[in-house]
Amino acid sequence: MRERGAPRAAAARAFVDVSWNEKGLGAPFRVQIEVRALDRGGLLSDLTRVLSDYRVNILAAALKTDGDQVASGNFSFELADLGHLNAVLSALRRVDGVFEAVRIGADS
């Protein structure tokens, strides 16, 4: 029960005016991707060339090859929008020998 004259909980909710900062739209976000490909000479060069062609600033990169001659590369970089990420991943998949290019995580 409540005291007579006390505001109801639903009526006591406060609304706050908000506005979106247009300058904040398209703010960069960090993504991590993994690329898997058949190992070959020049693979790392071809992968980084694609990232450079798409104006991606690589923040971290690691590439290793297992005993089956499959190279796995992890890249971390910043992008402004998801459409750009999809274009980059599609371009990486077109590199000779690449059979997988996927987003594996996001940093804040």
C-alpha positions, 0 to 999 in steps of 0.5 A: 500500500502507499500513502494517500497523495504519494506518487505512483511508481509509474508516474514518478519515471523521469524522461530525459531529453537526448540528442545524437551528435552527428559528428559521432556517427560513423565513429571507428570501432575495432574489429578482429578477423581471421583469415585461413588460406593455403600457405604460399609465398607472398600470401601475407603481402597479398593480404596486407595489400587488400587491407591497404587498398581498402584503407584499413589501418592495421593495429595488430597482425599475426600469421602462422602456418600449421603442419598441413600448410594452412596459414591462419592470420589474425588481424585487428583494425578499426573501421567506421561501418559494417558495410566497409567490413563486409567489403574488406572480408569479401575482397580477402576471400578473393585472394588466391588460396584464401578459403575463409575470412571472418570476423572473430571478435570486437574490442571496445 
